[in-house]
Amino acid sequence: MTTTTFSRYADLPTLVGLMTGDEKHQAAAESTLDVLWVLYDRVLDVTPETADAPDRDRFLLSKGHGPAAYYAVLAAKGFIDVQALRNWGRFDSPLGHHPDRVLLPGAEIGSGSLGHGLGLGVGTALGLRIQGRTGPRVVVLVGDAELDEGSNHEAVAVAGRLGIDSLTVVAVDNGSASLGWPGGIAERFAREGWAARSAAGRDHTALYEALTGAHPGRPLAVIAQVRS
């Protein structure tokens, strides 16, 4: 008997397809798929074996509404069993319609309540700084719509003032925000003292370069533009 291994970017549509039901929020999942892959494949220093290591990179999924892409990437990278995807959302499944950090290996926070992730990311980065851990990155993935939440305005201002350069925010901009920020998302982060960069949200090379370019003394905001 042979076992099929799903470990490539090309396998992600198949993995997402194992999860069925209207709760999957296909559009929300697909808008994050490329960013998540680039992060876990080329940027984040965390593996299933180091998921609890004190000096691991931390990834916080604030955009937890429709986590199918997140689950697919975690399965491709060995954090969860591929077969678990078939049972997602069921009563006895660890894969809920919103991620649960208690049940999901590798998940740093429970998410789905929009507007919470960035504040938690600021706190996580400050906690690591206090511990003297200067190596780990804290990366928070947010959606453009949740940036309308007031808690994010406060977190953006605090992180810029304190120069938390271990903190990275990836904002997936798919044009779904009701209010938006005058001048655009990147402009708002830049005005608060962040290094702000925009990249095509499906271009893996552009995303990698934006995520890994130097930004000493300032937190980093990468705006991943996805329109289809």
C-alpha positions in Angstrom: 0.0 0.0 0.0 1.4 3.4 -1.0 0.8 6.6 0.9 0.4 9.8 -1.0 2.6 12.7 0.3 1.2 16.2 0.0 4.1 18.6 0.7 4.2 21.0 -2.3 2.6 24.3 -3.2 0.9 22.5 -6.1 -0.8 20.2 -3.6 -2.6 23.0 -1.7 -5.7 23.1 -3.9 -6.2 19.3 -3.3 -5.7 19.8 0.4 -8.2 22.7 0.6 -10.6 20.5 -1.5 -10.6 17.9 1.2 -12.5 20.3 3.4 -16.1 20.7 2.4 -19.1 22.8 3.5 -20.3 26.4 3.2 -18.4 27.3 6.3 -15.1 27.0 4.5 -15.4 30.6 3.1 -13.5 29.7 -0.1 -12.8 33.3 -1.1 -11.3 34.2 2.3 -9.2 31.1 2.3 -7.9 31.6 -1.2 -6.8 35.2 -0.6 -4.3 34.0 2.1 -3.0 30.8 0.4 0.1 32.3 -1.2 1.1 34.4 1.7 0.8 31.4 4.1 2.8 29.2 1.8 5.7 31.7 1.5 5.7 32.2 5.2 5.9 28.5 6.2 8.0 27.4 3.2 10.6 30.2 3.2 10.4 32.6 6.0 9.3 31.3 9.4 11.8 29.5 11.6 9.3 26.9 13.0 8.7 23.3 12.3 6.5 20.5 13.8 9.5 19.5 15.9 10.1 23.1 17.2 6.5 24.2 17.6 7.0 24.6 21.3 10.7 25.7 21.3 11.2 29.0 23.2 13.2 30.6 20.3 10.8 29.6 17.5 9.2 32.2 15.3 5.6 32.9 16.2 2.8 33.1 13.6 -0.5 34.6 14.6 -3.5 34.2 12.3 -5.7 37.1 13.1 -7.6 36.5 9.9 -9.1 33.4 11.3 -12.5 33.6 9.5 -12.3 30.8 6.9 -9.0 29.0 7.9 -9.0 26.3 5.2 -5.9 27.6 3.6 -4.1 27.7 7.0 -5.1 24.1 7.7 -3.9 23.1 4.2 -0.5 24.6 4.7 -0.1 23.2 8.2 -0.9 19.7 6.7 1.5 20.2 3.9 4.2 21.1 6.4 3.5 18.2 8.7 1.9 20.0 11.6 -1.3 18.1 11.3 -2.3 14.8 9.6 -3.8 15.2 6.1 -6.6 12.9 6.9 -7.8 15.3 9.6 -8.8 17.7 6.9 -11.6 15.5 5.8 -13.3 15.8 9.2 -12.8 19.5 9.7 -15.7 21.3 11.5 -17.1 18.1 13.0 -17.9 17.9 16.7 -14.9 15.8 17.5 -12.4 17.4 15.1 -9.5 19.6 16.3 -10.0 21.7 13.1 -12.8 24.1 13.8 -14.3 26.9 11.7 -12.0 29.1 13.7 -8.6 27.9 14.8 -8.2 26.8 18.4 -4.7 27.1 19.8 -5.5 24.4 22.4 -6.5 21.8 19.8 -4.4 22.8 16.7 -0.7 21.9 16.7 1.4 25.0 15.8 -1.3 27.5 16.4 -0.2 30.4 18.7 -3.7 31.9 19.2 -7.3 31.1 18.9 -8.7 33.4 16.3 -11.8 34.4 14.4 -12.8 37.5 16.4 -11.4 40.1 14.1 -9.2 42.9 15.5 -7.5 40.9 18.2 -4.5 39.4 16.5 -2.4 42.5 16.1 -2.7 43.5 19.7 -1.7 40.0 20.7 1.2 40.2 18.4 2.5 43.4 20.0 2.2 41.7 23.4 4.0 38.6 22.3 6.8 40.6 20.7 7.2 42.7 23.9 7.2 39.6 26.0 10.0 38.1 24.0 11.9 41.3 24.3 11.6 41.4 28.0 12.9 37.8 28.1 15.9 38.8 26.1 14.9 36.7 23.1 15.9 38.9 20.2 15.9 36.2 17.5 12.3 35.1 17.1 10.0 37.0 14.7 6.4 37.5 15.4 4.3 37.6 12.3 0.6 38.5 12.3 -1.6 37.9 9.3 -4.6 40.3 9.2 -7.3 41.1 6.6 -7.9 44.6 5.3 -11.5 44.6 6.7 -10.4 44.0 10.3 -8.1 47.0 10.2 -11.3 49.0 10.6 -11.4 47.8 14.2 -10.2 50.5 16.7 -7.9 48.0 18.6 -5.7 47.8 15.5 -5.2 51.6 15.4 -3.9 51.5 18.9 -1.6 48.5 18.3 -0.1 50.1 15.2 0.6 53.3 17.1 2.2 51.5 20.1 4.4 49.2 17.9 5.7 52.1 15.9 6.5 54.2 18.9 8.3 51.4 20.7 10.2 50.3 17.5 9.3 46.7 17.8 11.4 45.4 14.9 10.7 41.8 15.7 7.1 42.3 14.7 5.8 41.9 11.2 2.2 42.4 10.0 1.0 40.9 6.7 -2.2 42.7 5.6 -4.1 40.8 2.9 -5.7 43.6 0.9 -8.6 42.2 -1.2 -10.6 45.4 -1.2 -13.1 44.2 1.4 -12.8 47.0 4.0 -15.9 49.0 4.6 -14.0 52.1 5.8 -10.4 51.8 4.8 -7.5 54.1 5.7 -7.0 57.4 4.0 -3.9 57.2 1.8 -4.0 53.4 1.9 -2.9 50.7 4.3 0.8 51.1 3.7 0.6 54.9 4.2 -1.0 54.5 7.6 1.6 52.1 8.8 4.4 54.3 7.5 3.0 57.4 9.3 3.2 55.5 12.6 6.8 54.7 12.2 6.6 51.3 10.5 8.6 50.1 7.5 5.8 49.5 4.9 6.0 47.6 1.7 3.5 46.4 -0.8 3.7 43.2 -2.9 1.5 41.3 -5.3 -0.3 38.8 -3.1 0.2 35.9 -5.5 3.9 36.6 -6.4 6.0 34.4 -4.2 9.3 36.1 -5.0 7.9 39.6 -4.3 6.3 38.4 -1.0 9.6 36.8 0.1 11.6 39.9 -0.7 9.2 42.1 1.1 9.1 39.9 4.1 12.9 39.4 4.4 14.3 42.9 3.6 16.0 44.7 6.4 14.0 47.2 8.6 16.2 48.0 11.6 14.5 49.6 14.5 11.1 49.5 13.0 8.3 47.0 12.8 7.4 45.8 9.3 4.1 45.9 7.5 3.8 44.0 4.2 0.6 44.7 2.2 -0.3 41.7 0.1 -2.5 42.9 -2.7 -5.0 40.3 -3.8 -7.9 41.2 -6.2 -8.9 37.9 -7.6 
